[in-house]
Amino acid sequence: MVREADPILPAVEAFIAREGISPTSFGKSAINDPGLVHGLRKGRELRKRTRDRVFAFLSSPKMAPATQEAR
């Protein structure tokens, strides 16, 4: 049985590409889970509370300091 990707994945992928951060940095900054994006890519489904936290991070006006890598 193949799982479909969580509907939040395209927004996460777009954020990562736009901000130029690694998937690990995104996961750590958004919900303190470095494996978040990898899990989503493998079919992980988020609980409502976790999805809400990720959406809040995506909507925040600025990135958390941990996502600001040397450019």
PDB file of N, CA, C and O in Angstrom:
ATOM      1  N   MET A   1       0.835  -1.181   0.000  1.00  0.00           N
ATOM      2  CA  MET A   1       0.000   0.000   0.000  1.00  0.00           C
ATOM      3  C   MET A   1       0.879   1.244   0.000  1.00  0.00           C
ATOM      4  O   MET A   1       1.709   1.419   0.892  1.00  0.00           O
ATOM      5  N   VAL A   2       0.703   2.100  -0.988  1.00  0.00           N
ATOM      6  CA  VAL A   2       1.479   3.327  -1.105  1.00  0.00           C
ATOM      7  C   VAL A   2       0.705   4.462  -0.455  1.00  0.00           C
ATOM      8  O   VAL A   2      -0.467   4.687  -0.757  1.00  0.00           O
ATOM      9  N   ARG A   3       1.373   5.169   0.437  1.00  0.00           N
ATOM     10  CA  ARG A   3       0.732   6.295   1.114  1.00  0.00           C
ATOM     11  C   ARG A   3       0.920   7.559   0.296  1.00  0.00           C
ATOM     12  O   ARG A   3       1.975   7.783  -0.297  1.00  0.00           O
ATOM     13  N   GLU A   4      -0.103   8.366   0.275  1.00  0.00           N
ATOM     14  CA  GLU A   4       0.003   9.658  -0.380  1.00  0.00           C
ATOM     15  C   GLU A   4       0.694  10.624   0.561  1.00  0.00           C
ATOM     16  O   GLU A   4       0.611  10.486   1.781  1.00  0.00           O
ATOM     17  N   ALA A   5       1.373  11.599  -0.013  1.00  0.00           N
ATOM     18  CA  ALA A   5       2.062  12.595   0.792  1.00  0.00           C
ATOM     19  C   ALA A   5       1.045  13.464   1.526  1.00  0.00           C
ATOM     20  O   ALA A   5      -0.054  13.715   1.033  1.00  0.00           O
ATOM     21  N   ASP A   6       1.433  13.910   2.699  1.00  0.00           N
ATOM     22  CA  ASP A   6       0.588  14.815   3.470  1.00  0.00           C
ATOM     23  C   ASP A   6       0.375  16.080   2.641  1.00  0.00           C
ATOM     24  O   ASP A   6       1.306  16.535   1.977  1.00  0.00           O
ATOM     25  N   PRO A   7      -0.822  16.656   2.663  1.00  0.00           N
ATOM     26  CA  PRO A   7      -1.112  17.850   1.859  1.00  0.00           C
ATOM     27  C   PRO A   7      -0.231  19.059   2.191  1.00  0.00           C
ATOM     28  O   PRO A   7      -0.158  19.996   1.396  1.00  0.00           O
ATOM     29  N   ILE A   8       0.430  19.056   3.335  1.00  0.00           N
ATOM     30  CA  ILE A   8       1.281  20.183   3.703  1.00  0.00           C
ATOM     31  C   ILE A   8       2.640  20.134   2.996  1.00  0.00           C
ATOM     32  O   ILE A   8       3.345  21.141   2.941  1.00  0.00           O
ATOM     33  N   LEU A   9       3.005  18.975   2.459  1.00  0.00           N
ATOM     34  CA  LEU A   9       4.334  18.809   1.868  1.00  0.00           C
ATOM     35  C   LEU A   9       4.660  19.828   0.767  1.00  0.00           C
ATOM     36  O   LEU A   9       5.764  20.371   0.794  1.00  0.00           O
ATOM     37  N   PRO A  10       3.789  20.124  -0.186  1.00  0.00           N
ATOM     38  CA  PRO A  10       4.148  21.114  -1.204  1.00  0.00           C
ATOM     39  C   PRO A  10       4.483  22.493  -0.610  1.00  0.00           C
ATOM     40  O   PRO A  10       5.389  23.169  -1.097  1.00  0.00           O
ATOM     41  N   ALA A  11       3.770  22.905   0.420  1.00  0.00           N
ATOM     42  CA  ALA A  11       4.058  24.194   1.057  1.00  0.00           C
ATOM     43  C   ALA A  11       5.415  24.157   1.751  1.00  0.00           C
ATOM     44  O   ALA A  11       6.168  25.131   1.713  1.00  0.00           O
ATOM     45  N   VAL A  12       5.720  23.036   2.380  1.00  0.00           N
ATOM     46  CA  VAL A  12       7.015  22.880   3.043  1.00  0.00           C
ATOM     47  C   VAL A  12       8.140  22.896   2.014  1.00  0.00           C
ATOM     48  O   VAL A  12       9.145  23.580   2.204  1.00  0.00           O
ATOM     49  N   GLU A  13       7.978  22.147   0.925  1.00  0.00           N
ATOM     50  CA  GLU A  13       8.995  22.110  -0.128  1.00  0.00           C
ATOM     51  C   GLU A  13       9.221  23.504  -0.732  1.00  0.00           C
ATOM     52  O   GLU A  13      10.360  23.890  -0.993  1.00  0.00           O
ATOM     53  N   ALA A  14       8.143  24.251  -0.949  1.00  0.00           N
ATOM     54  CA  ALA A  14       8.269  25.596  -1.501  1.00  0.00           C
ATOM     55  C   ALA A  14       9.019  26.512  -0.529  1.00  0.00           C
ATOM     56  O   ALA A  14       9.855  27.309  -0.953  1.00  0.00           O
ATOM     57  N   PHE A  15       8.728  26.404   0.749  1.00  0.00           N
ATOM     58  CA  PHE A  15       9.401  27.218   1.760  1.00  0.00           C
ATOM     59  C   PHE A  15      10.895  26.906   1.782  1.00  0.00           C
ATOM     60  O   PHE A  15      11.725  27.815   1.810  1.00  0.00           O
ATOM     61  N   ILE A  16      11.229  25.624   1.770  1.00  0.00           N
ATOM     62  CA  ILE A  16      12.631  25.212   1.787  1.00  0.00           C
ATOM     63  C   ILE A  16      13.372  25.774   0.577  1.00  0.00           C
ATOM     64  O   ILE A  16      14.479  26.297   0.707  1.00  0.00           O
ATOM     65  N   ALA A  17      12.759  25.663  -0.592  1.00  0.00           N
ATOM     66  CA  ALA A  17      13.395  26.165  -1.811  1.00  0.00           C
ATOM     67  C   ALA A  17      13.536  27.684  -1.782  1.00  0.00           C
ATOM     68  O   ALA A  17      14.581  28.225  -2.144  1.00  0.00           O
ATOM     69  N   ARG A  18      12.488  28.361  -1.354  1.00  0.00           N
ATOM     70  CA  ARG A  18      12.498  29.832  -1.331  1.00  0.00           C
ATOM     71  C   ARG A  18      13.521  30.373  -0.336  1.00  0.00           C
ATOM     72  O   ARG A  18      14.228  31.337  -0.628  1.00  0.00           O
ATOM     73  N   GLU A  19      13.596  29.752   0.834  1.00  0.00           N
ATOM     74  CA  GLU A  19      14.477  30.245   1.892  1.00  0.00           C
ATOM     75  C   GLU A  19      15.897  29.684   1.798  1.00  0.00           C
ATOM     76  O   GLU A  19      16.805  30.175   2.468  1.00  0.00           O
ATOM     77  N   GLY A  20      16.085  28.665   0.976  1.00  0.00           N
ATOM     78  CA  GLY A  20      17.415  28.093   0.800  1.00  0.00           C
ATOM     79  C   GLY A  20      17.941  27.390   2.039  1.00  0.00           C
ATOM     80  O   GLY A  20      19.133  27.458   2.338  1.00  0.00           O
ATOM     81  N   ILE A  21      17.057  26.717   2.757  1.00  0.00           N
ATOM     82  CA  ILE A  21      17.474  25.995   3.954  1.00  0.00           C
ATOM     83  C   ILE A  21      17.379  24.494   3.715  1.00  0.00           C
ATOM     84  O   ILE A  21      16.737  24.039   2.769  1.00  0.00           O
ATOM     85  N   SER A  22      18.016  23.752   4.571  1.00  0.00           N
ATOM     86  CA  SER A  22      17.964  22.298   4.429  1.00  0.00           C
ATOM     87  C   SER A  22      16.668  21.760   5.036  1.00  0.00           C
ATOM     88  O   SER A  22      16.075  22.397   5.907  1.00  0.00           O
ATOM     89  N   PRO A  23      16.240  20.605   4.581  1.00  0.00           N
ATOM     90  CA  PRO A  23      15.056  19.980   5.178  1.00  0.00           C
ATOM     91  C   PRO A  23      15.232  19.732   6.682  1.00  0.00           C
ATOM     92  O   PRO A  23      14.284  19.871   7.454  1.00  0.00           O
ATOM     93  N   THR A  24      16.437  19.368   7.082  1.00  0.00           N
ATOM     94  CA  THR A  24      16.697  19.129   8.499  1.00  0.00           C
ATOM     95  C   THR A  24      16.526  20.411   9.310  1.00  0.00           C
ATOM     96  O   THR A  24      15.916  20.394  10.379  1.00  0.00           O
ATOM     97  N   SER A  25      17.059  21.517   8.806  1.00  0.00           N
ATOM     98  CA  SER A  25      16.923  22.801   9.504  1.00  0.00           C
ATOM     99  C   SER A  25      15.465  23.219   9.591  1.00  0.00           C
ATOM    100  O   SER A  25      15.027  23.751  10.611  1.00  0.00           O
ATOM    101  N   PHE A  26      14.717  22.980   8.529  1.00  0.00           N
ATOM    102  CA  PHE A  26      13.300  23.319   8.560  1.00  0.00           C
ATOM    103  C   PHE A  26      12.588  22.557   9.663  1.00  0.00           C
ATOM    104  O   PHE A  26      11.875  23.150  10.472  1.00  0.00           O
ATOM    105  N   GLY A  27      12.779  21.252   9.699  1.00  0.00           N
ATOM    106  CA  GLY A  27      12.109  20.420  10.701  1.00  0.00           C
ATOM    107  C   GLY A  27      12.472  20.821  12.118  1.00  0.00           C
ATOM    108  O   GLY A  27      11.606  20.892  12.990  1.00  0.00           O
ATOM    109  N   LYS A  28      13.763  21.084  12.351  1.00  0.00           N
ATOM    110  CA  LYS A  28      14.202  21.486  13.685  1.00  0.00           C
ATOM    111  C   LYS A  28      13.588  22.822  14.080  1.00  0.00           C
ATOM    112  O   LYS A  28      13.161  22.998  15.221  1.00  0.00           O
ATOM    113  N   SER A  29      13.541  23.755  13.149  1.00  0.00           N
ATOM    114  CA  SER A  29      13.009  25.083  13.461  1.00  0.00           C
ATOM    115  C   SER A  29      11.493  25.081  13.617  1.00  0.00           C
ATOM    116  O   SER A  29      10.953  25.766  14.485  1.00  0.00           O
ATOM    117  N   ALA A  30      10.816  24.318  12.784  1.00  0.00           N
ATOM    118  CA  ALA A  30       9.357  24.336  12.798  1.00  0.00           C
ATOM    119  C   ALA A  30       8.769  23.610  14.005  1.00  0.00           C
ATOM    120  O   ALA A  30       7.898  24.141  14.695  1.00  0.00           O
ATOM    121  N   ILE A  31       9.252  22.387  14.257  1.00  0.00           N
ATOM    122  CA  ILE A  31       8.650  21.606  15.351  1.00  0.00           C
ATOM    123  C   ILE A  31       9.679  20.810  16.150  1.00  0.00           C
ATOM    124  O   ILE A  31       9.330  19.867  16.861  1.00  0.00           O
ATOM    125  N   ASN A  32      10.937  21.194  16.029  1.00  0.00           N
ATOM    126  CA  ASN A  32      12.020  20.511  16.742  1.00  0.00           C
ATOM    127  C   ASN A  32      12.112  19.031  16.361  1.00  0.00           C
ATOM    128  O   ASN A  32      12.347  18.171  17.210  1.00  0.00           O
ATOM    129  N   ASP A  33      11.921  18.752  15.063  1.00  0.00           N
ATOM    130  CA  ASP A  33      11.986  17.382  14.550  1.00  0.00           C
ATOM    131  C   ASP A  33      12.814  17.392  13.269  1.00  0.00           C
ATOM    132  O   ASP A  33      12.285  17.687  12.197  1.00  0.00           O
ATOM    133  N   PRO A  34      14.118  17.072  13.365  1.00  0.00           N
ATOM    134  CA  PRO A  34      14.959  17.121  12.171  1.00  0.00           C
ATOM    135  C   PRO A  34      14.540  16.146  11.069  1.00  0.00           C
ATOM    136  O   PRO A  34      14.933  16.329   9.917  1.00  0.00           O
ATOM    137  N   GLY A  35      13.762  15.126  11.389  1.00  0.00           N
ATOM    138  CA  GLY A  35      13.316  14.154  10.387  1.00  0.00           C
ATOM    139  C   GLY A  35      11.953  14.453   9.793  1.00  0.00           C
ATOM    140  O   GLY A  35      11.408  13.631   9.056  1.00  0.00           O
ATOM    141  N   LEU A  36      11.396  15.612  10.099  1.00  0.00           N
ATOM    142  CA  LEU A  36      10.047  15.960   9.633  1.00  0.00           C
ATOM    143  C   LEU A  36       9.898  15.851   8.122  1.00  0.00           C
ATOM    144  O   LEU A  36       9.024  15.130   7.641  1.00  0.00           O
ATOM    145  N   VAL A  37      10.726  16.544   7.374  1.00  0.00           N
ATOM    146  CA  VAL A  37      10.568  16.590   5.913  1.00  0.00           C
ATOM    147  C   VAL A  37      10.825  15.214   5.308  1.00  0.00           C
ATOM    148  O   VAL A  37      10.098  14.782   4.413  1.00  0.00           O
ATOM    149  N   HIS A  38      11.839  14.535   5.787  1.00  0.00           N
ATOM    150  CA  HIS A  38      12.113  13.188   5.280  1.00  0.00           C
ATOM    151  C   HIS A  38      10.891  12.292   5.505  1.00  0.00           C
ATOM    152  O   HIS A  38      10.485  11.544   4.616  1.00  0.00           O
ATOM    153  N   GLY A  39      10.319  12.380   6.695  1.00  0.00           N
ATOM    154  CA  GLY A  39       9.130  11.587   6.996  1.00  0.00           C
ATOM    155  C   GLY A  39       7.958  11.939   6.098  1.00  0.00           C
ATOM    156  O   GLY A  39       7.253  11.051   5.618  1.00  0.00           O
ATOM    157  N   LEU A  40       7.745  13.227   5.868  1.00  0.00           N
ATOM    158  CA  LEU A  40       6.659  13.659   4.984  1.00  0.00           C
ATOM    159  C   LEU A  40       6.872  13.123   3.570  1.00  0.00           C
ATOM    160  O   LEU A  40       5.929  12.685   2.912  1.00  0.00           O
ATOM    161  N   ARG A  41       8.113  13.162   3.116  1.00  0.00           N
ATOM    162  CA  ARG A  41       8.425  12.660   1.776  1.00  0.00           C
ATOM    163  C   ARG A  41       8.190  11.156   1.674  1.00  0.00           C
ATOM    164  O   ARG A  41       7.911  10.643   0.591  1.00  0.00           O
ATOM    165  N   LYS A  42       8.300  10.459   2.781  1.00  0.00           N
ATOM    166  CA  LYS A  42       8.084   9.009   2.810  1.00  0.00           C
ATOM    167  C   LYS A  42       6.634   8.637   3.113  1.00  0.00           C
ATOM    168  O   LYS A  42       6.309   7.454   3.209  1.00  0.00           O
ATOM    169  N   GLY A  43       5.762   9.633   3.263  1.00  0.00           N
ATOM    170  CA  GLY A  43       4.356   9.341   3.468  1.00  0.00           C
ATOM    171  C   GLY A  43       3.837   9.579   4.873  1.00  0.00           C
ATOM    172  O   GLY A  43       2.691   9.245   5.172  1.00  0.00           O
ATOM    173  N   ARG A  44       4.655  10.146   5.733  1.00  0.00           N
ATOM    174  CA  ARG A  44       4.205  10.418   7.104  1.00  0.00           C
ATOM    175  C   ARG A  44       3.007  11.348   7.089  1.00  0.00           C
ATOM    176  O   ARG A  44       2.985  12.338   6.359  1.00  0.00           O
ATOM    177  N   GLU A  45       2.028  11.029   7.886  1.00  0.00           N
ATOM    178  CA  GLU A  45       0.866  11.895   8.049  1.00  0.00           C
ATOM    179  C   GLU A  45       0.977  12.595   9.393  1.00  0.00           C
ATOM    180  O   GLU A  45       1.286  11.970  10.407  1.00  0.00           O
ATOM    181  N   LEU A  46       0.724  13.886   9.390  1.00  0.00           N
ATOM    182  CA  LEU A  46       0.824  14.662  10.619  1.00  0.00           C
ATOM    183  C   LEU A  46      -0.502  14.701  11.352  1.00  0.00           C
ATOM    184  O   LEU A  46      -1.570  14.700  10.739  1.00  0.00           O
ATOM    185  N   ARG A  47      -0.418  14.736  12.654  1.00  0.00           N
ATOM    186  CA  ARG A  47      -1.613  14.974  13.462  1.00  0.00           C
ATOM    187  C   ARG A  47      -2.002  16.431  13.294  1.00  0.00           C
ATOM    188  O   ARG A  47      -1.192  17.262  12.886  1.00  0.00           O
ATOM    189  N   LYS A  48      -3.252  16.726  13.615  1.00  0.00           N
ATOM    190  CA  LYS A  48      -3.753  18.090  13.434  1.00  0.00           C
ATOM    191  C   LYS A  48      -2.903  19.109  14.182  1.00  0.00           C
ATOM    192  O   LYS A  48      -2.558  20.158  13.637  1.00  0.00           O
ATOM    193  N   ARG A  49      -2.570  18.801  15.423  1.00  0.00           N
ATOM    194  CA  ARG A  49      -1.795  19.747  16.230  1.00  0.00           C
ATOM    195  C   ARG A  49      -0.413  20.003  15.610  1.00  0.00           C
ATOM    196  O   ARG A  49       0.051  21.143  15.571  1.00  0.00           O
ATOM    197  N   THR A  50       0.230  18.953  15.134  1.00  0.00           N
ATOM    198  CA  THR A  50       1.539  19.099  14.508  1.00  0.00           C
ATOM    199  C   THR A  50       1.429  19.889  13.212  1.00  0.00           C
ATOM    200  O   THR A  50       2.245  20.770  12.942  1.00  0.00           O
ATOM    201  N   ARG A  51       0.408  19.568  12.406  1.00  0.00           N
ATOM    202  CA  ARG A  51       0.200  20.300  11.152  1.00  0.00           C
ATOM    203  C   ARG A  51      -0.034  21.780  11.437  1.00  0.00           C
ATOM    204  O   ARG A  51       0.479  22.640  10.721  1.00  0.00           O
ATOM    205  N   ASP A  52      -0.807  22.078  12.478  1.00  0.00           N
ATOM    206  CA  ASP A  52      -1.058  23.474  12.848  1.00  0.00           C
ATOM    207  C   ASP A  52       0.239  24.189  13.219  1.00  0.00           C
ATOM    208  O   ASP A  52       0.428  25.356  12.876  1.00  0.00           O
ATOM    209  N   ARG A  53       1.128  23.490  13.918  1.00  0.00           N
ATOM    210  CA  ARG A  53       2.417  24.091  14.283  1.00  0.00           C
ATOM    211  C   ARG A  53       3.266  24.373  13.047  1.00  0.00           C
ATOM    212  O   ARG A  53       3.919  25.413  12.963  1.00  0.00           O
ATOM    213  N   VAL A  54       3.258  23.447  12.086  1.00  0.00           N
ATOM    214  CA  VAL A  54       4.025  23.648  10.859  1.00  0.00           C
ATOM    215  C   VAL A  54       3.442  24.824  10.078  1.00  0.00           C
ATOM    216  O   VAL A  54       4.189  25.674   9.593  1.00  0.00           O
ATOM    217  N   PHE A  55       2.106  24.882   9.950  1.00  0.00           N
ATOM    218  CA  PHE A  55       1.483  26.013   9.253  1.00  0.00           C
ATOM    219  C   PHE A  55       1.809  27.330   9.942  1.00  0.00           C
ATOM    220  O   PHE A  55       2.054  28.330   9.268  1.00  0.00           O
ATOM    221  N   ALA A  56       1.817  27.350  11.261  1.00  0.00           N
ATOM    222  CA  ALA A  56       2.158  28.574  11.992  1.00  0.00           C
ATOM    223  C   ALA A  56       3.580  29.003  11.660  1.00  0.00           C
ATOM    224  O   ALA A  56       3.847  30.191  11.482  1.00  0.00           O
ATOM    225  N   PHE A  57       4.483  28.048  11.579  1.00  0.00           N
ATOM    226  CA  PHE A  57       5.862  28.373  11.226  1.00  0.00           C
ATOM    227  C   PHE A  57       5.947  28.905   9.794  1.00  0.00           C
ATOM    228  O   PHE A  57       6.651  29.879   9.529  1.00  0.00           O
ATOM    229  N   LEU A  58       5.228  28.263   8.878  1.00  0.00           N
ATOM    230  CA  LEU A  58       5.240  28.708   7.485  1.00  0.00           C
ATOM    231  C   LEU A  58       4.683  30.121   7.340  1.00  0.00           C
ATOM    232  O   LEU A  58       5.096  30.863   6.449  1.00  0.00           O
ATOM    233  N   SER A  59       3.748  30.494   8.209  1.00  0.00           N
ATOM    234  CA  SER A  59       3.100  31.800   8.123  1.00  0.00           C
ATOM    235  C   SER A  59       3.802  32.878   8.933  1.00  0.00           C
ATOM    236  O   SER A  59       3.451  34.054   8.841  1.00  0.00           O
ATOM    237  N   SER A  60       4.791  32.482   9.725  1.00  0.00           N
ATOM    238  CA  SER A  60       5.445  33.476  10.569  1.00  0.00           C
ATOM    239  C   SER A  60       6.159  34.510   9.701  1.00  0.00           C
ATOM    240  O   SER A  60       6.687  34.180   8.639  1.00  0.00           O
ATOM    241  N   PRO A  61       6.171  35.766  10.162  1.00  0.00           N
ATOM    242  CA  PRO A  61       6.741  36.838   9.351  1.00  0.00           C
ATOM    243  C   PRO A  61       8.237  36.714   9.113  1.00  0.00           C
ATOM    244  O   PRO A  61       8.747  37.233   8.120  1.00  0.00           O
ATOM    245  N   LYS A  62       8.943  36.041   9.997  1.00  0.00           N
ATOM    246  CA  LYS A  62      10.371  35.844   9.776  1.00  0.00           C
ATOM    247  C   LYS A  62      10.750  34.449  10.214  1.00  0.00           C
ATOM    248  O   LYS A  62      10.056  33.823  11.016  1.00  0.00           O
ATOM    249  N   MET A  63      11.844  33.974   9.688  1.00  0.00           N
ATOM    250  CA  MET A  63      12.293  32.648  10.033  1.00  0.00           C
ATOM    251  C   MET A  63      12.873  32.642  11.442  1.00  0.00           C
ATOM    252  O   MET A  63      13.380  33.655  11.924  1.00  0.00           O
ATOM    253  N   ALA A  64      12.793  31.508  12.079  1.00  0.00           N
ATOM    254  CA  ALA A  64      13.424  31.329  13.382  1.00  0.00           C
ATOM    255  C   ALA A  64      14.938  31.366  13.192  1.00  0.00           C
ATOM    256  O   ALA A  64      15.422  30.974  12.131  1.00  0.00           O
ATOM    257  N   PRO A  65      15.698  31.822  14.181  1.00  0.00           N
ATOM    258  CA  PRO A  65      17.149  31.932  14.029  1.00  0.00           C
ATOM    259  C   PRO A  65      17.844  30.657  13.578  1.00  0.00           C
ATOM    260  O   PRO A  65      18.840  30.733  12.858  1.00  0.00           O
ATOM    261  N   ALA A  66      17.354  29.494  13.974  1.00  0.00           N
ATOM    262  CA  ALA A  66      18.016  28.243  13.598  1.00  0.00           C
ATOM    263  C   ALA A  66      17.949  27.976  12.102  1.00  0.00           C
ATOM    264  O   ALA A  66      18.728  27.169  11.596  1.00  0.00           O
ATOM    265  N   THR A  67      17.042  28.628  11.377  1.00  0.00           N
ATOM    266  CA  THR A  67      16.948  28.382   9.934  1.00  0.00           C
ATOM    267  C   THR A  67      17.830  29.309   9.140  1.00  0.00           C
ATOM    268  O   THR A  67      17.989  29.125   7.933  1.00  0.00           O
ATOM    269  N   GLN A  68      18.396  30.281   9.773  1.00  0.00           N
ATOM    270  CA  GLN A  68      19.219  31.242   9.050  1.00  0.00           C
ATOM    271  C   GLN A  68      20.650  30.713   8.978  1.00  0.00           C
ATOM    272  O   GLN A  68      21.459  30.927   9.882  1.00  0.00           O
ATOM    273  N   GLU A  69      20.937  30.018   7.882  1.00  0.00           N
ATOM    274  CA  GLU A  69      22.256  29.436   7.681  1.00  0.00           C
ATOM    275  C   GLU A  69      23.147  30.450   6.977  1.00  0.00           C
ATOM    276  O   GLU A  69      22.663  31.403   6.366  1.00  0.00           O
ATOM    277  N   ALA A  70      24.429  30.237   7.070  1.00  0.00           N
ATOM    278  CA  ALA A  70      25.376  31.117   6.366  1.00  0.00           C
ATOM    279  C   ALA A  70      25.108  31.027   4.876  1.00  0.00           C
ATOM    280  O   ALA A  70      24.958  29.939   4.322  1.00  0.00           O
ATOM    281  N   ARG A  71      25.054  32.151   4.256  1.00  0.00           N
ATOM    282  CA  ARG A  71      24.782  32.178   2.812  1.00  0.00           C
ATOM    283  C   ARG A  71      25.966  32.680   2.057  1.00  0.00           C
ATOM    284  O   ARG A  71      25.922  32.772   0.830  1.00  0.00           O
TER     285      ARG A  71
END
